[in-house]
């Protein structure tokens, strides 16, 4: 009876092994087909070989030649941030679960467990190899600039792999157990806690990595990884979420390759995030005031607000870093470009939908132009002027002075709407 049971168990394991190998091979075949559909192999060969030679030459120079001045002054805290960025960007866990597995869960649950365990064991070395390449790339700076020994670099690599293993299983569990904003919140909190622990350990004592502390941290990571893996493999009742997360991880490469060729479909919301109650922004009930409010609400409720935020943040950086008078020239150019872009949105608002059919009084669009532009410009211009004031005067009162200056510059820029040939009068009943 024992022999029969062992034979059945061996057959089950062999069958699960063949199932895993088939899914693993199918996955990589799809990835290779996707890459070949985007990149030509001959072109990559002609570009890849010189690229590898160039990278090898630069890497050899980092070990043997004089380092650039900016690398010599690079603080050690940049290295853990660099490793965390690599760990965050290397993707998640692929366990080779398919939707058709629901037919076998009741009778062959051990098959699914065997496939998941093998998939985890195969997936982890790939992530560790990426981390190893990142550590090897930074090794010349760690050894020659910060004085670390080779053993310390290897211990950093080992602990980083442990943190990545914990992050993989923890992220997979959160993606399955939570949805929506809760999933984003838990996932961000988990990565922040892991990253804070990793940075605290690495920066402690000036970056010197002791063997005992490294062994203790690595052992804790291994135990936590095993615990999370067992919780993940024994999880029940979440099969649809597991399949959804599996498809998301498998299509990461496809999404990256097609990101520049396809637009993401707009999200359908029953209620907007901004101006939910539809409150009035202006006290006046005149047609131009109502139209100006509609333009502002349509702008900040749509996807354009992301580009607005990026423009303001990058513009603030462009104003802060240069010295006087370059920052003043950059600020003036940014303000003119900002006004021109927002005027273009105002013009597009009047051209789309049912706006041309509305019986608006004559000259409504012309009168609404400076008012709507003023409302659109004020948040971004206020931040830019505050940053400019801090950059010019190097004092806190420069930020305070930027508030009235932002209001005055907004009114001045809004009055330029007619210069951009955007303030067209609407004539009702006239040819």
Helices and strands as residue ranges (DSSP letters): H 2-38, H 41-64, H 69-72, H 77-89, G 99-103, H 109-144, H 150-177, H 180-203, G 204-207, H 211-233, H 239-250, H 252-258, H 287-301, H 304-321, H 326-351, G 355-357, H 364-393, H 396-414, G 417-420
